[in-house]
Amino acid sequence: MSAPFTVLVCEDEPLARLHLRALIEATPSLLWVGEVADGSNAVTLIDRLRPAIVFLDIAMPELNGLEVLERITHRPAVVFTTAFDAHAVQAFELGAVDYLLKPFGPERFATAVGRVERSLSIYGGDTSVAERVRATHGALTRVFVRERGRIVPIMVQEIERLEAEDDYVTIIVRGRRHVLTITLAALLMKLDGRRFIRIHRSHAVNLDAVAALIPFDSARLCVEMRDGTRITASRSGTQLLRTLTV
């Protein structure tokens, strides 16, 4: 019989940690090696203990789960745990082996473990979500959104504009609106800066979807999109647009 896969739990809720530990210890193919309640210590323990599998909460103090993945050097297989279904889109976009939506029971946990074990047996360390996070420093070519109970890809070049609201971004594609759990600044870092530019604190546009630039006042331009939508650029956004018209 092969050795069990070592598992680290990164979760800030005490009851959730107890629940996960009980499920792990009841699974012969897994070996619980530790737990941590915040993102900073998660980075330290992942790199020190080098577990095969990490159950990682997306919302944690100090560093969130995605920030943890950007900082670690070890490459575990990762299963995200989250109380918010919208985070599933990010999990799939980043190539997570699976995600667990709280509250989850033994059957859903067993399904996730089965997926992780199959992935590890086929790909070994190449299942690393951390590696895929680092790879996104290149421009994204697609994003994943939830639509009618499914998670579907949208090609980035089809996105016409972006609207920010707190830690969420709404992408507009042919009149349809889809929400991503990411800040506008973070998303723009992953997009081609030659195509997508931020024209306002709350708005970015795909230059390929711009129909015209219209003077709004002496300091600002109005951006008219091909669908007829008009967005008034900020002063800094206007300055950026003017550099593109030289």
C-alpha positions in Angstrom: 0.0 0.0 0.0 1.4 3.4 -1.0 2.1 6.0 1.7 -0.8 8.4 2.5 -0.8 11.9 1.0 0.2 14.6 3.6 -2.4 17.3 4.1 -2.3 20.8 5.6 -5.4 22.7 6.5 -5.4 26.5 6.1 -8.6 27.8 7.6 -9.4 30.7 10.0 -12.7 29.2 11.4 -12.0 26.9 14.4 -15.1 24.7 13.7 -14.2 24.4 10.0 -10.7 23.3 11.0 -12.1 20.7 13.3 -14.5 19.5 10.7 -11.7 19.1 8.1 -9.4 17.4 10.5 -12.0 14.8 11.4 -12.7 14.1 7.7 -9.0 13.8 6.9 -8.2 11.5 9.8 -11.1 9.3 8.8 -9.6 8.9 5.3 -6.9 6.2 5.2 -5.2 7.7 2.1 -4.6 11.1 3.9 -2.3 12.1 6.7 -3.1 15.3 8.6 0.2 17.1 9.3 -1.0 20.5 10.6 -3.3 23.4 10.5 -3.0 27.2 10.4 -5.5 30.1 10.8 -4.0 33.0 8.8 -2.4 33.6 5.5 1.0 34.7 6.6 1.6 31.5 8.7 0.0 29.5 5.9 2.9 30.5 3.6 5.5 29.6 6.2 3.9 26.2 7.0 3.3 25.2 3.4 6.9 25.8 2.5 8.3 24.2 5.7 6.0 21.1 5.8 5.7 20.7 2.0 2.4 18.8 2.1 1.1 17.0 -0.9 -2.4 18.6 -0.5 -3.6 21.9 1.0 -7.1 22.7 1.9 -7.0 26.5 1.6 -9.7 28.9 2.6 -9.9 31.9 0.2 -11.0 34.4 2.9 -8.3 34.5 5.6 -6.7 37.2 7.8 -3.5 38.9 6.7 -3.3 37.2 3.3 -6.2 35.7 1.4 -5.9 32.3 -0.2 -4.9 33.6 -3.6 -2.2 35.8 -2.1 -0.9 32.8 -0.2 -0.5 30.9 -3.5 1.5 33.8 -5.0 4.0 33.7 -2.2 4.7 30.0 -1.6 7.6 28.2 -3.3 6.4 24.6 -2.6 3.9 23.2 -5.1 1.0 21.3 -3.5 -2.3 20.3 -5.0 -4.8 22.8 -3.7 -8.5 22.5 -2.9 -10.1 25.8 -2.1 -12.7 26.1 0.7 -15.1 29.0 0.6 -18.4 30.1 1.9 -19.1 32.0 -1.3 -20.2 30.3 -4.5 -18.8 33.1 -6.6 -15.3 32.1 -5.6 -15.7 28.9 -7.5 -15.2 30.8 -10.7 -11.8 32.0 -9.5 -10.9 28.5 -8.4 -11.6 27.0 -11.8 -9.9 30.0 -13.6 -6.7 29.3 -11.6 -6.8 25.6 -12.3 -7.7 24.4 -8.8 -8.2 20.6 -8.5 -11.5 21.3 -6.7 -13.3 23.6 -4.4 -15.5 22.9 -1.4 -18.4 25.2 -0.7 -19.2 25.5 3.0 -21.0 23.7 4.6 -19.9 20.4 3.0 -20.3 16.9 4.2 -18.4 13.6 4.0 -19.6 12.7 0.5 -18.6 16.0 -1.1 -15.3 15.9 0.7 -14.7 12.3 -0.6 -15.4 13.5 -4.1 -12.8 16.2 -3.8 -10.2 13.9 -2.3 -10.8 11.4 -5.2 -10.2 14.2 -7.7 -7.0 15.3 -6.0 -5.6 11.7 -5.7 -6.3 11.1 -9.4 -4.7 14.3 -10.3 -1.6 13.6 -8.2 -1.3 10.1 -9.6 -1.4 11.4 -13.1 0.5 14.8 -12.9 2.3 14.7 -9.6 3.6 18.1 -8.6 2.4 19.6 -11.9 -1.0 20.1 -10.4 0.3 23.2 -8.6 -2.2 26.0 -8.5 0.6 28.3 -7.3 2.4 27.7 -10.5 -0.6 28.6 -12.5 -1.1 31.8 -10.5 2.4 32.9 -11.3 1.7 32.1 -15.0 -1.1 34.6 -15.0 1.5 37.4 -15.1 1.1 36.9 -18.8 -2.1 38.3 -20.3 -5.3 36.2 -19.8 -6.9 35.0 -22.9 -10.2 33.9 -21.2 -12.1 34.3 -18.0 -14.7 31.9 -16.5 -18.1 33.1 -15.4 -21.2 31.5 -13.9 -24.2 31.3 -16.3 -27.4 29.4 -15.8 -25.8 27.1 -13.2 -22.8 26.4 -15.3 -19.3 27.8 -15.4 -18.4 28.9 -18.9 -15.4 30.5 -20.6 -15.5 34.0 -22.2 -12.7 35.0 -24.5 -11.1 38.2 -23.3 -11.2 39.9 -26.6 -15.0 39.7 -26.5 -15.2 41.8 -23.3 -16.3 45.3 -24.2 -15.9 47.1 -20.9 -15.4 46.5 -17.1 -17.2 48.1 -14.2 -15.8 48.1 -10.6 -17.7 47.9 -7.4 -15.7 47.3 -4.2 -14.0 43.9 -4.6 -16.1 42.9 -7.6 -15.8 43.5 -11.3 -18.7 43.3 -13.8 -17.7 42.4 -17.3 -20.0 43.4 -20.1 -20.1 41.2 -23.2 -22.7 41.8 -25.9 -25.0 43.5 -23.5 -24.7 40.7 -20.9 -23.2 41.3 -17.5 -21.1 38.8 -15.5 -19.6 39.4 -12.0 -16.1 38.3 -11.0 -14.8 38.2 -7.5 -11.7 40.3 -8.1 -10.8 44.0 -7.9 -10.6 46.0 -11.1 -6.9 46.8 -10.5 -6.0 43.1 -10.0 -7.9 42.1 -13.1 -6.3 44.7 -15.3 -2.9 43.5 -14.2 -3.8 40.2 -15.9 -5.2 41.7 -19.1 -3.4 43.1 -22.2 -2.6 46.8 -21.3 -2.5 47.6 -25.1 -6.2 46.7 -25.3 -7.8 47.4 -21.9 -7.3 50.8 -20.3 -8.7 52.3 -17.2 -10.5 55.5 -18.0 -12.1 56.1 -14.5 -11.8 54.8 -11.0 -14.8 52.5 -11.7 -14.5 51.9 -15.5 -12.1 50.3 -18.0 -12.7 49.8 -21.7 -11.6 47.5 -24.5 -10.2 50.0 -27.1 -11.5 47.6 -29.8 -15.1 48.3 -28.6 -14.8 52.1 -28.6 -16.7 53.9 -31.3 -15.7 57.5 -30.6 -14.1 59.9 -28.2 -16.2 63.0 -27.6 -15.3 66.2 -25.7 -17.3 66.4 -22.5 -15.7 69.6 -21.1 -12.4 71.4 -21.2 -10.7 68.7 -19.1 -12.5 65.4 -19.9 -13.5 63.2 -22.8 -16.6 61.1 -23.1 -16.0 57.5 -24.4 -18.8 56.2 -26.7 -18.9 52.5 -27.0 -20.1 50.6 -30.1 -23.3 49.6 -28.2 -24.1 53.3 -27.6 -23.0 53.4 -23.9 -21.2 56.6 -22.9 -18.7 56.9 -20.1 -17.2 60.1 -18.9 -13.4 59.6 -18.4 -11.7 61.1 -15.4 -9.0 63.7 -15.9 -6.3 61.1 -15.6 -8.2 58.8 -17.9 -8.6 61.6 -20.4 -4.9 62.3 -20.4 -4.2 58.6 -21.1 -6.8 58.6 -23.9 -5.2 61.6 -25.5 -1.8 59.9 -25.6 -3.4 57.3 -27.8 -4.7 59.8 -30.3 -1.4 61.4 -31.0 
